[in-house]
Amino acid sequence: MPTKDAKPGDMVKFDRGWYKHWGICIAPNTIIHLAPEGSNNELNSLNSFSTQAKKAIIKKSTISEVVADCEWGADNYLDKRYRPQPVNDIIQYAKQQLNEIMTIDYNVVLNNCERFAIKCRYRVDHIGEQAQTGIMYAAVGGLAVGAAVLGAVVAAAALSSDEQQREDRSKEKKAITY
């Protein structure tokens, strides 16, 4: 559960309902995070949601610039799974990424701000819960589409079979009457 007392080294989550934005706290009210070029969060890029990659940049912002009237706070949910790096190492790593002014292909599921925050805090390449949820919904959606297509094929085959049977009976009747 996020708490608003984010301390340097903490992962900070901005809860926007169905989407979460993430960063690393480097000082009071200051984070380094991955966001689309020209924006402080993913909301602008999500307004035109597509599977095409968008450019994103690692930037430093105040929490006030990013919050956009949402709930936010420290959320180090992976601390039980991975050992966090020392706070100074987390901050130094995040700042090094910032100094490189890295522009990357952003993907809302697989290459996003949560993955960046996890990499800073734990130094592991973990896709995060947002990506896992997105992949699960995509799989369920794919199964639903597959089931719908299969259902349509079965229904079409059944209708075709019924029509064929009617045609066969009609031919039989004609053969008997002649």
C-alpha positions in Angstrom: 0.0 0.0 0.0 1.5 3.3 -1.0 2.4 5.9 1.7 2.9 9.6 1.0 6.1 9.7 3.0 8.3 8.9 0.0 12.0 8.9 1.0 15.0 9.0 -1.3 15.5 5.6 -2.9 11.8 4.7 -2.8 9.7 3.8 -5.8 6.9 6.3 -6.1 3.6 5.3 -7.6 1.0 7.7 -9.0 -2.3 5.8 -9.1 -4.4 7.0 -12.1 -7.0 4.3 -11.7 -6.4 1.8 -14.5 -2.9 3.0 -15.1 0.0 3.7 -12.7 2.9 6.0 -13.3 6.2 5.3 -11.5 9.4 7.1 -10.6 12.3 7.0 -8.1 12.4 9.5 -5.3 15.9 11.2 -5.2 15.1 14.0 -2.7 12.0 15.4 -1.0 9.3 16.2 -3.6 11.7 15.1 -6.5 11.7 12.1 -8.7 13.5 10.7 -11.7 11.1 8.9 -14.0 10.6 7.7 -17.6 8.0 9.8 -19.4 7.1 10.6 -23.0 9.0 13.4 -24.6 7.4 16.8 -23.8 5.3 15.4 -20.9 5.7 14.6 -17.2 3.7 11.4 -17.3 2.2 8.8 -19.6 -1.3 10.3 -19.6 -0.8 12.4 -22.8 0.6 9.4 -24.7 -2.2 7.1 -23.5 -4.8 9.5 -24.8 -3.8 8.2 -28.2 -3.1 4.6 -27.0 -1.6 2.4 -29.7 0.8 -0.4 -29.9 3.3 1.7 -31.8 6.4 2.6 -29.9 6.7 6.2 -28.7 9.8 8.1 -27.7 10.3 8.6 -24.0 13.0 10.3 -21.9 14.3 9.8 -18.4 13.8 13.1 -16.6 13.8 14.8 -13.2 10.5 16.4 -12.0 8.9 17.5 -8.8 6.1 15.3 -7.5 3.8 18.3 -7.8 4.5 18.4 -11.6 3.6 14.7 -12.0 0.8 14.1 -9.5 -2.1 15.5 -11.6 -4.8 15.1 -8.9 -4.2 11.4 -8.2 -3.3 9.3 -5.2 0.5 8.8 -4.9 3.1 7.5 -2.5 6.1 5.2 -1.9 5.4 1.6 -3.0 8.4 -0.7 -2.7 6.2 -3.8 -3.3 9.1 -5.9 -4.6 11.3 -5.5 -1.4 10.3 -9.0 -0.2 11.3 -10.5 -3.6 14.5 -8.5 -4.3 17.0 -6.8 -2.1 17.0 -3.0 -2.7 20.3 -1.4 -3.4 21.7 1.1 -0.9 19.9 4.4 -1.1 22.9 6.3 -2.4 23.4 3.7 -5.1 19.7 3.9 -6.2 20.0 7.7 -6.4 23.3 7.6 -8.2 22.1 5.1 -10.7 18.9 7.1 -11.5 21.0 10.3 -11.9 23.4 8.5 -14.3 20.5 7.5 -16.5 19.3 11.1 -16.4 22.7 12.4 -17.3 22.8 10.1 -20.4 19.5 11.8 -21.5 18.4 8.4 -22.8 15.7 8.5 -25.4 14.0 5.1 -25.7 11.1 3.4 -27.5 8.4 3.5 -24.9 5.9 0.7 -24.7 3.1 1.1 -22.1 3.3 -2.6 -21.2 6.9 -3.8 -21.7 9.2 -0.8 -21.6 7.7 1.6 -19.2 8.2 3.8 -16.2 7.6 1.0 -13.7 10.4 -1.1 -15.3 12.7 1.9 -15.1 12.0 2.4 -11.4 12.5 -1.3 -10.6 15.8 -1.3 -12.4 16.9 1.7 -10.4 15.9 0.3 -7.0 16.9 -3.4 -7.4 19.1 -3.5 -10.5 17.0 -6.3 -11.9 15.1 -6.4 -15.2 11.6 -7.1 -14.0 8.6 -6.0 -16.0 6.5 -5.1 -13.0 2.9 -5.7 -12.1 1.5 -3.2 -14.6 3.0 -5.2 -17.5 2.0 -8.5 -16.0 -1.6 -7.3 -15.7 -1.5 -6.0 -19.3 -0.1 -9.3 -20.6 -2.8 -11.2 -18.7 -5.6 -9.0 -20.1 -4.1 -9.4 -23.6 -4.1 -13.2 -23.2 -7.6 -13.2 -21.8 -8.7 -10.9 -24.7 -7.0 -13.2 -27.2 -8.7 -16.2 -25.8 -12.1 -14.4 -25.9 -11.5 -13.4 -29.5 -10.4 -16.9 -30.3 -13.5 -18.4 -28.6 -15.7 -15.9 -30.5 -14.1 -16.9 -33.9 -14.4 -20.6 -33.1 -18.0 -20.1 -32.1 -18.7 -18.3 -35.3 -17.0 -21.0 -37.4 -19.0 -23.7 -35.5 -22.3 -21.8 -36.0 -21.5 -21.3 -39.7 -20.7 -24.9 -40.1 -24.0 -25.9 -38.3 -26.0 -23.6 -40.5 -24.3 -24.9 -43.6 -24.9 -28.5 -42.5 -28.6 -27.7 -41.9 -28.9 -26.0 -45.3 -27.2 -29.0 -47.0 -29.6 -31.4 -45.3 -32.6 -29.4 -46.5 -31.2 -29.3 -50.0 -30.6 -33.1 -49.9 -34.3 -33.7 -48.7 -35.5 -31.4 -51.5 -33.6 -33.5 -54.1 -35.0 -36.7 -52.6 -38.6 -35.4 -52.8 -38.1 -34.4 -56.4 -36.6 -37.8 -57.2 -39.6 -39.5 -55.6 -42.2 -37.4 -57.4 -40.8 -38.2 -60.9 
